[in-house]
Structure formats: structure tokens, C-alpha cells
Amino acid sequence: MAGLSEDVRDLREKVEGLLEKLQRLEGRLEAAELQELTLREELRREKERSEGLATELEGERRAREREEPRGLGLRLFGG
């Protein structure tokens, strides 16, 4: 009987060790998921910012073209 109780004790220790490892892995998974959500939100904000800057830049280019319709050619060739 002593052999059986030792086997049960060994199995219990293994199960407890596996449960502890599972808890650590679940904690790491939660942290990774939170980090992913944070990065996705940051990426979304940066895309919006980039799109806004691109729109602003295009507006500035169009305004400059209206102010200097022949712009570059005149400057290059003195016209």
C-alpha cells in the first residue's frame, strides 16, 4: 500500500505543478492580449493622424498650386 500512496502523492505533486504552470501561462496570455489591444489602438490612432496629415499636406499643395500656377517652370527658366 505504501507504494500506491507514494504514486498518488507523486501524481498530486505533478498535477499541482502543472496547475501552477497553467496559471502562469494564463497570466502571460492575458498580458499579451492586453498588449495587443493597446498596440492595435495605438496603430489606429496613428493611422488617423497620418491620414489627417496627408489630407493637410494635400490641401497645402493645392493652395500653393493656386498661388503659383506655373511655379517650378518659371523659377527654373526665369519666366
C-alpha positions in Angstrom: 0.0 0.0 0.0 2.9 2.4 0.7 3.8 2.2 -3.0 0.3 3.2 -4.1 0.1 6.2 -1.7 3.6 7.4 -2.9 2.3 7.1 -6.5 -0.8 9.1 -5.6 1.4 11.7 -3.8 3.7 12.0 -6.9 0.7 12.4 -9.2 -0.8 15.0 -6.9 2.5 17.0 -6.9 2.7 16.7 -10.7 -0.9 17.9 -11.1 -0.2 20.8 -8.7 2.9 21.8 -10.6 1.0 21.7 -13.9 -1.8 23.8 -12.5 0.7 26.4 -11.3 2.4 26.4 -14.7 -1.1 26.8 -16.3 -1.9 29.8 -14.1 1.4 31.4 -15.1 0.8 30.8 -18.8 -2.8 32.2 -18.5 -1.3 35.3 -16.8 1.2 35.7 -19.6 -1.6 35.2 -22.2 -3.7 37.9 -20.6 -0.8 40.3 -20.6 0.0 39.5 -24.3 -3.7 40.1 -25.2 -3.8 43.4 -23.3 -0.6 44.5 -25.0 -2.0 43.5 -28.4 -5.2 45.5 -27.8 -3.1 48.5 -26.7 -0.9 48.3 -29.8 -3.9 48.0 -32.1 -5.5 51.1 -30.5 -2.2 53.0 -30.9 -1.9 51.9 -34.5 -5.5 53.0 -35.2 -4.7 56.4 -33.7 -1.5 56.7 -35.7 -3.3 55.8 -38.9 -5.9 58.5 -38.3 -3.1 61.0 -37.5 -1.3 60.0 -40.7 -4.4 60.3 -42.8 -5.1 63.8 -41.3 -1.6 64.9 -42.0 -1.8 63.6 -45.6 -5.0 65.5 -46.1 -3.5 68.6 -44.7 -0.4 68.3 -46.9 -2.6 67.8 -50.0 -4.5 70.9 -49.1 -1.3 72.9 -48.7 -0.1 71.6 -52.1 -3.3 72.6 -53.8 -3.2 76.1 -52.2 0.4 76.6 -53.3 -0.5 75.5 -56.9 -3.3 78.1 -56.9 -0.9 80.8 -55.7 1.9 79.8 -58.1 0.2 78.2 -61.2 3.3 77.9 -63.3 5.6 77.8 -60.3 8.5 75.5 -60.9 8.9 76.1 -64.6 9.0 79.8 -64.2 11.6 79.6 -61.4 13.8 77.2 -63.3 13.7 79.0 -66.6 13.4 82.6 -65.3 10.0 83.1 -67.0 
